[in-house]
Amino acid sequence: MVAVSANSLPVFLQAGTPAFKQSLKLFYMPGFELWGDEERKELNDVLESGVLMRYGFDGARNGHWKALELEKAITETFGCKYAQLTSSGTSALTTALSALGVGYGDEVIMPTFTFVASFEAVISVGAIPVLADVDETLTLDPNAVRAAITPKTKCIMPVHMCGSMAWLDELKAICSEHQLVLLEDACQSIGGTYKGQHLGTIGDAGTFSFDYVKTITCGEGGVVMTNRQDVFTSSDGYTDHGHDHKGVDRGADLHPFIGYNYRISELHAAVGLAQIKKLDRILAINKANNKLLRSYLEQIPEISFRVVPDEAGDSCTFLSWFLPTEEMTQAVVTELKTQGIYGGNFYWFDNNWHYIRKWDHLKNATALNGISPVLRDALQKLSTQSFPASDGIMSRCISTLINLGWTEQQTREKGEKMQAAIKHALQKITVNV
Ligand SMILES: Cc1ncc(COP(=O)(O)O)c(C=O)c1O
């Protein structure tokens, strides 16, 4: 088991302190748990030169090109031909959609369980999010995708939620059959793989988020990965006002198309450069802690686990598990809360960010400005649509976040406490029936 010394952690991460207990409620795929001298060193390179922008100022930057270095490290680590850093995972999705030619009136099939950023990106390029059911992988059900295809469908966007993957072979086949593009939202699954290939590098394009609560972080940031040169060239220009980056200076660049500013800063890229070197260590800790915690939940016959299309490729940032009914799941959630050990567990069915049930702003098309009539009509249709298959899955699912800072003893204690609380809740239900 890979152990992290408790003393090497900041006070708020030291187990047992009130700050630690409080912070457990906030934790989320935290590369930031391994913050240290490496990040400070990379940041200092940038601070000393004072060149905070990724482009230009060649003479002043003391040879430091952190964004370029990180892009190279991403292509090498994840095995894709091209990587374009962006200011966030959301802007990476927006960039990828635009670079893939997805825009006004096109339909993008995406899952009912994701983060709001996925549909934000679709809407921001003028396209229409079409929601399709998830199955026990917690990602797109290929049959639901087939049923959602219309003549306007342009893109399938699986979201590899909570560290693990969609049925990529099946989705790729659907894309080939219908001439659709495949965009992987891999923002939550950095380091996960499918049949030996990294998630995010398998479709026409894929994205990671490097926000503060992802497997590795830049503070804020994201990346578009692709093996298509056209998608990369478009992403490169799109994230920097359409500059073609062929001029002798920025003023001499041409603008073959309209772009925006989705650039990452050198400071953020510097943090990412230190973090990417820790990825193997982070994944090893995730896997060990996940396996150990699972061994406690496995002893409860009522519990089943998320279906993972390629078990070896699970990045193990979460352990997601099911109970047989919604009633049992609600009872377990209540019991964990009552015992003060719910922190780090997520009942997505009730979560405002992650599941369609609570996305009223989307269903009501509530925006600050005018929305195209085509999009408004499509969103209003969503408000009358129901997703019984997704409800049947998500109402029974709890995901437990895996932390890097747990020692083996703490993981065992967590497992024992959760096991006892779950058994207690299930027993109470049986008695009451
Ligand atoms: C599935 C998914 N997609 C996209 C994003 C957006 O990433 P960012 O916060 O970097 O904009 C997130 C962030 O949580 C996410 O979980």
PDBQT file of the ligand as one rigid body, heavy atoms in Angstrom, charges set to zero:
ROOT
HETATM    1  C1  LIG A 501     -17.548  16.177 -16.215  1.00  0.00    +0.000 C 
HETATM    2  C2  LIG A 501     -17.031  17.575 -16.187  1.00  0.00    +0.000 A 
HETATM    3  N1  LIG A 501     -16.929  18.268 -17.334  1.00  0.00    +0.000 NA
HETATM    4  C3  LIG A 501     -16.453  19.530 -17.366  1.00  0.00    +0.000 A 
HETATM    5  C4  LIG A 501     -16.037  20.168 -16.205  1.00  0.00    +0.000 A 
HETATM    6  C5  LIG A 501     -15.580  21.584 -16.280  1.00  0.00    +0.000 C 
HETATM    7  O1  LIG A 501     -14.284  21.785 -15.832  1.00  0.00    +0.000 OA
HETATM    8  P1  LIG A 501     -13.840  23.212 -15.270  1.00  0.00    +0.000 P 
HETATM    9  O2  LIG A 501     -14.291  23.328 -13.862  1.00  0.00    +0.000 OA
HETATM   10  O3  LIG A 501     -12.341  23.165 -15.368  1.00  0.00    +0.000 OA
HETATM   11  O4  LIG A 501     -14.415  24.244 -16.148  1.00  0.00    +0.000 OA
HETATM   12  C6  LIG A 501     -16.114  19.486 -14.988  1.00  0.00    +0.000 A 
HETATM   13  C7  LIG A 501     -15.704  20.132 -13.732  1.00  0.00    +0.000 C 
HETATM   14  O5  LIG A 501     -16.047  19.731 -12.655  1.00  0.00    +0.000 OA
HETATM   15  C8  LIG A 501     -16.631  18.167 -14.979  1.00  0.00    +0.000 A 
HETATM   16  O6  LIG A 501     -16.742  17.478 -13.846  1.00  0.00    +0.000 OA
ENDROOT
TORSDOF 0
